[in-house]
Amino acid sequence: MTQVEARPRAGDAVTTAPDAAVPGGASDAGGVRGKGLGGNSVGLVGSAVIGVSTVAPVYCLTSTLGSTAGEVGLQMPAVFLAGFLPMLLVAFAYRELNRAMPDCGTSFTWTVKAFGPRVGWMCGWGLVIATIIVLSNLAGVATSYFWLLAGELTGDPGVAALDGDKAVHILTCLGLIAVATAISYRGMTATKSVQYTLVGLQLAVLAIFVVLAFGKAGDAAFPTGAEFSWSWLNPFAVGSFSAFTAGLSLAIFIYWGWDACMATNEETTGSDRTPGRAALITMVVLVGSYLATGIAAQLVVGSGDRGLGLANPDTSDNVFAALAGPVMGGALGVTLFVAVLASATASLQTTFIPVARTVLAMATYEALPHSFTRVHPRFKTPGQATVVAGAATGVFYTVMTLVSENVLVDTIYALGLMICFYYALTAFACVWFFRAELTRSVRDALLKGVLPALGGLMLTAVFGKTLYDMWDPAYGSGSAVLGVGSVFVIGVGLLLLGVVIMLVMRRRSPAFFRGEVLTRETPSLVVPD
């Protein structure tokens, strides 16, 4: 392939590739900048493992199988497929943008290039705040499963009950956050070593659960089990549109995080192609795992709200805790607890990757304070950004836990708004960034235009519907502020907080917001030799 530069518009600058950036972070005006990260640290498999780990499939399944079944019944596998579609379409946008400009700022950098500094800054903010919320939730789940597993191993219910002690819970949670931060701080090599083990463990245990569930389907010991029907894969069989959109919102959440493998692009071998391929591999692994587990669970226990049924309100928020013993037996059942703990712990560690690198990129381009540009001289990681992200997560979780459990729950419900916000912006950024190339070939029209646009429109529709539903105080924990649902107040409030911080940064760093640091421009054209 040969790079042919397009004729720039007046006022535009030519992009400088990351590997050609001047040492110290300088570059040609308006070009992407080198950041001092350790290059060639991650290959295709390692990048895909990071993507799967960040999503945390076992944790996602145990927390959403029940709630999704409660919304859409036996059509849960169909909703998993429906949620996969916009994620896949957005993945094409990420891949094409990364091929043109492999920058660890990903959504932030690309939307600045497409739409300018203000839209780009808010897109970066959406990613950062969503990640902080997820990190706090993952830490809380890992803590609960740590004490639950300890109780199982010791046979002492009192040990498991320690999780109910708020002080013990918070201290354990802070300890897990500190360990995860330390591993991420030590660089991609340390991260890979831990992740191969944790991801391999959780996928192996999940496969055993699926095989055993299929084997016990129809057994008299499981009277609530359902007989398979192809209608399970038909999204149009869902009872109502509102039920479908509620289920779809949950399905989109369980795919979130695959873009972590894109945030390592400056540290990946073949940075322009490997992250995109890793993202697609991640998506295939996820949809396969979700469909197999969802179908197996419905075959063995059904989707009803009685007994072991997935929608039973007493167990729907933690399905595997209820199914581990009955489906897998005593000894193997414990491994399912281990898998959930491994899933949450692995994701807690890798989720630091995108937030730290987004903050590093924003600081490099002068959209955040310069101190966040510090990269550890030995580990080649964004040291200060990683530590600050860990500290922010610990403070956020501690404060929310002490103030109100309802506020913490509602903050997690507001997460879907942030996810749709920055994914949709990135998808639309792809279409606009490559607008000059869309008529060049059928491939370009589809992969750079039609498919990303469809993905962005789908996520925008989910964003709007979620925003509408959040207004109702019944959404989430059921609490309200002046008659408005707390989830709406928190979700919109966090986005408005980003606007306030952006206005402060505009006064501190006017050059970035005038478009003098990272400029909007027409991308390079790539044509065959």
N, C-alpha and C positions, 0 to 999 in steps of 0.2 A: 504494500500500500504506500502511496506517495501523498504527502501533505501538500495541498495547493491552497495558498492563502486567498480568501475572498477579498475583493476590494472593500476596504472599510468605509463606513459612512463618515461624514465630516464630524470631527470631534471624538471619533472612536480611536482606540489604541489596539495594537496587536497583542494577543494573549501570549504570555511566555509560559512554556511548559514548566511544571514543577521541577523537573530534573535539570532545567537550564537556568533556574533562578539563581541570582547572585547570592553567595554565602552571606549569612546574617539576616536573610529575609528580604533583601532588596530585590527589586525586579524592574522591568520596564514599566512605564506608567500604565496603570490600568490592568496589568497582568497579574496572574496568580503568583503567589510567593512560596518559596521553599520555607519549611518550618523547623527543620532540624530533626525530624522524626527518623527512626531507624528503618531504612529502606530494605527491601527484600527479606523481611522477617517472617512473612506468612505466605504460604502457597495456596493452591486452590482448595485442597481438603481442609486445611486449617481455617481458611476464611469461611468456608461453608459451616464448619463446626461452630465457629463464633456466632454465625447467624442463627443456627438452630438453638444454641445455648441461650442467646439473648431472648428468644421467644419463649423459652421454657415450656415445651409442649406438655410435659406431665403435669406441671403446676397448672397450666391453662385448662387442661382437661378436667382435673379434679374440681376446679372452681367454677367451670362453665357448663359441663355436661348437664347437670341438674337444672340450672336456670334456663338453658336453651331448650331443654326438653319441656320445661314448664311453659315456655312461650309457644312452641311450635309442635309439640308432641313428637310423633314418629317421623316427622319431616326434618328432624335435626340434621341428618346427613346431607339433605338437600340444602339446608341453610349454610352448612359448612362449605359446600361447594359454591354457593352464591357469594359468601364472604371472601372466598379465594379469588374470585374473578376480578374485582377491582384491585386487589393487592397484586395480582399477576400483571394487570395492565399498567399499574404504577411502576412495577419492577422493570418493565420495558423502558419507561421514561428514565429511571435511574441508570439503567445500563447504557443508554445512548448518551446521556449527559456525562457519565463517567468516562466513556470512550473519548469524548471531546475534551474533557477537562477533569482529570483525576485529582481532586482536591479534597482533603479531609473535612472541609466545611460542608460538603455535600449540599443539602437543601439550601442552606444559607448562601453559599457561594453561587450556586446555580441560579437561584431566584434573584440575587443581586444582578447577575449578568443579564438576566432576562427582563426583569421589571424595575430594577433600580434599588437603591440602598434602603428605602423605608420598607418596602414590601419584603425585601430580603432579610432585613433585621427582624421583622415580626415572624417570618418563617423560622428563622433560627431560634427565636424566643419560644415559639410553639414546641419545637423539638426539645429544647433544654428543659422547660417546665414540665412537659409530659414525662421526660426521663426521670426527673427528680421525684415526681409522684410515684412512678413505677418502682423506683429504687426503694422508696420507703415502704411500699406495699410488699415488695419481695422480701425485704428484711423482716417485716412482721410475720409473714408466712413461714419463712425459714426458721424463725425463732419458735413459733408454735409447733412446727413439726420436729424441731430439735428436742423439745421437752416431751412431745408425744412419743417419739421414738425412744427416748430415755426411759419413759414409763413402761413401754412395751418390753424393752430389753431387761429391765430390772424386775418387771412384774409388780411394780409398786405404783398404784394409782396416785399416791401422794407426790411422786416425782413428776408425773404428767401434770398434776394440778398446780405445780409451781408456775406454769405459764399464766395462770390466773392471777398471780401476784404481780401487780403493776410494776413495782420496782424491779423485781427479778426479770420480768419480761423486757423492760426498757434496757436494763444493763446488758442482757444477753443480746438484744437487738443491736445495740451500739458496738458490742464486741464483734459481731458478725460483719457489720458495716466496716469496722476498722480492718479486719482481716481481708475483706474483699478489696478495699481501697489499697492496701499494701501490695496485694498480688498485682493489681492493675498498674500500680506505680512502678513495679519492677519490670514492666515491659511486655511486649508481645510474646517473647519466648516463654516466660513464666506463665502467661495467660494460656498459651496453647497447651502446655504440659498438663495443667490442671483440667482444661476443658475436654481433652480427649478422653480422660477417665470419666468425668462426670456425665458428659453427653452419651458416651458409650453405655454407661451403667443405666441411665434412665431409659434409653431406647430399647435396651435388651429386656429390662423388666416390663416395659410396656408391651413388647412383643409376646412375652410369656403370658401376660394378662389376657391379651387378645386370643391366643391359642387356647388357653384354658376356658375362656368365656364361650368361644365357639363350641368347644367340646361339651360344655355343660348346658348348652341351649336345649330347651325342651325337657330338661330333667325335672322330675316331680318335686325336687327340693326348691325349685324356682318357679312357683306358680304364676308370678306376674310377668314372666317372659313373653315375648311377642314373636310371631311367625314372620319371617322376612317377606317383604313385598317391594317390588320395584318402585312403588309410589313413594317410598322413603327418600328416593333421589329426585323427586319432582317438587320443585319449589312452589308450583302453582297449586299444589294440594294443601298448602297451609290455610288454616281456617279463615284468617282475615289479614288485611294489609297491615294493620297496626301490629299484629302478632309477628308478621314476617319482618317488619322493620325493626322491631325489638330484638328478634333473634339475630337479624343481620348485624345489628350494632354489636352484639356479643361476639359474633363470628369474626368481625373485623378486628376486634380487640385481640383475639387469640392468634392472629397472624402478625400483630405488630411486633417490630423488633428485628425483622429480617434485614433491614437496611444497615444493621451494625457492621455487616461485612463490607459495606460500601465505605464506611467511615475509616477503615483501615487501608484505603486505597494507596496512600502514600507510603505504606509499610509493606505492601504486597508485591510479590514478583509479578511482572506483567500488569502494572497498576491500571492500564487503560482497559484491559479485558478481563482479567481474573476476578475482580470483585463482582462484575455483572454476571459472569457465569456462576459464581458462588451463590449469588442471590437467587438465581433460578433453581439451582440445586436445592437450596434451603426451602424454597416454596414447594417443590415437589415432595421432599421428605415430610414437610408439615402436613400438606393436604392428604398424603397417603396415611400418615399416622392418625390424623383426626377421623378420616372416614372409617378406617379399620376399627378403631376403638369405639367410635359412636355406634357403628352397626353391631359390633360384638356385644356392647353393653345393652343395647336394646333387645337383642336376641335372648340374652340370659335373664334380664330383670325388667325389661319394658320401660316405657316412659311415663307410667302413671304416677300417682301421688300417694300410693299405699305400699306398705311393706318395703321391699328393696327397690321399688320403682324409682327411676332417676329423678322424678319431679317431687318426691316426698320432701315437704318443706323442712323436716327435721334433719335431712342429710344432704339436701341439694347443693349446699354451699361447699361441701367437701365429700364428693361422691366416693373417692377411692378409700377414704377412711371407713366407709360403710361396707364397701364391696371387697376389700382386701381379704378378710377372713373367709367369707362365704365362697368366693370364686377361686381364690388361690390357696386357701388352707393356712394353717398357723405359721409355719416357718417361711413359706414363700410370701405369705401376706405381709410379713415384716419387711420384706424387700421392697414392697410397694411404698411403704412409709419412707424407706431409705431413698427410693427413686424420687418421691416428691420433694424431700429435703435436698437431694442432689440437684434437682431441677431448679428449685428456687435459689439455692446457693450459687450454682453455676451462672444463672441469669443475673444474680446480684452483682457478680464480679464482672461479667462482660458488658453489662449495661452501662458501666462507667466509660466504656470505649467511645460511644458516639457523643455523649455529653461533653466529655473532656476535650475531644478533638474539635467539636463544634465551637466550644468556648475558645480553644486555641486559635482556630481560624478567624473567629470574629475579632479576637484581640490582635492577630497578625495584620488584619486589614483595618485596624484602628476603630472597630465598632464597639469594642470593650476596652477596659484599661490595659495598658501595655504590660503590666505585671503578669498577666495570664499567658504571655508568649514564652515564658520560661520553660525550656525543655531540659530534662535531666541529662547531664553530660555523659553519664555512663549508660543509663537504661534507655535513653532516647525516647522518653515519654513526656507528655505534657504534665509535668510534675505538679505544679501549683494548681492547674485546673482540676486535676484528679483529686488532690487533697481537699480543695474547696468544695467540689461536688460531694465528696464523702461527708464533709462537715455539714453541708447544707442538708443532706439527706438525714443525718442523725438529728439535727436540730428540728427539722420539719416534722419527723416522726414523733419525736419526744413531745414537742409542743402540742401537736394534734391529739396524741394519746392522752395527755394530761388535761387538755381543755375539754374535749368531747369525742367520744367514739363515733357519734353521728357525723361530726364534721369530717373525720377521717374517712368514713365510708362514702360520704358525698363527694369528697375530693377525688376518690378513686372513680366514682361514677362519672365525674366531669372529664376524666381522662380521654374518653372517646371523642370529645369535642376537639381536643388538642391534636389527636392523631389525624382525624379527618382534615383538620385545618392545614397542617404542614405537608401532608401527603398530597392533597389536592393542589396546593400551590406549586409543589414540585412537578406534578404532572402537567399543569398548564404552562409552567416555565419551559418544559421540554418542547411543547408545541411552538411557543413563541420564539424560543432560542433558535430553533431549526427552521423557522418559517421560510427562509430563502431556499431550503433544500427539499421541501415537501413535494415539489413537482418534478424532482430529478429522477425518481424511480418509484416503482410500486412498493419496494421495501421501505424506502424513506417515508413515503406517504403513510404507510401502515404503522411502522415501529416508532417513528418520530412525531407522527401527527394523530392519526385516527385512534389508535389504541390508547395512548396516553390521555387523549382528550376524553375518551369514554370513561376511563378510570377516574379522571378528575371530576367529571360530571356526576358519576355515581357517588363518589365520596362527598361532593358538595350537597347532593340530595340527602345523604345520611346526616351530614352536618346540620342542614336546615331542619330536618325532621327531629333530630335529637334536641336541637335548641328549642323547638316548639314543645316537645314533651317535657323538657326540664323545667318549663315554667310552672308546671303543676307540682304543688308541694308533695303529692303522693309519690313522685319520682325519687328514687333513692331511699334515704332513711325516713322520709315522711316529714322532715322538719321544714320550716319556712322562715323567711325574713320579710316582714311587712306584706305577708300574703303571697309572696313569690317563692317558688321552690328553692331550697338551699343549693341544690346542684346547679341551677341556673345562675344564682348569685356567685357561686364559687367559680364556675367555668368562665363566665363573662368577666368576672372580676380579675381572674388571672390574666386574661388577654389584655384587659385595660391596664393592669399593672405593667405589662410589657410595653404598652404605649407610653406610660409615664417614664419608665426607665429609658426608653428610646429618646424621649424628649430631653432627658438629662444628658444622655450621651451626645446628643446633637450639639449641645452647648460646649461639651468638653472636646469633641472630635468633629468639628465642622467639615473637615476635608473629606471624610468618608461620606457624610450625608450630602455633600455637594457632588458626589460621584467622581472625585478626583483620585481616589485610591484604587477602587475596583469598579471599572467602568462598564456600562452596558455596551455590547458590541455584537457584530455579526460573526458567527463562529467560522472556524476554518472548514473548508470543504475537503472531504476525503474521497478520492477517486482511485479506481484500480490502476495498477501499473500498466 
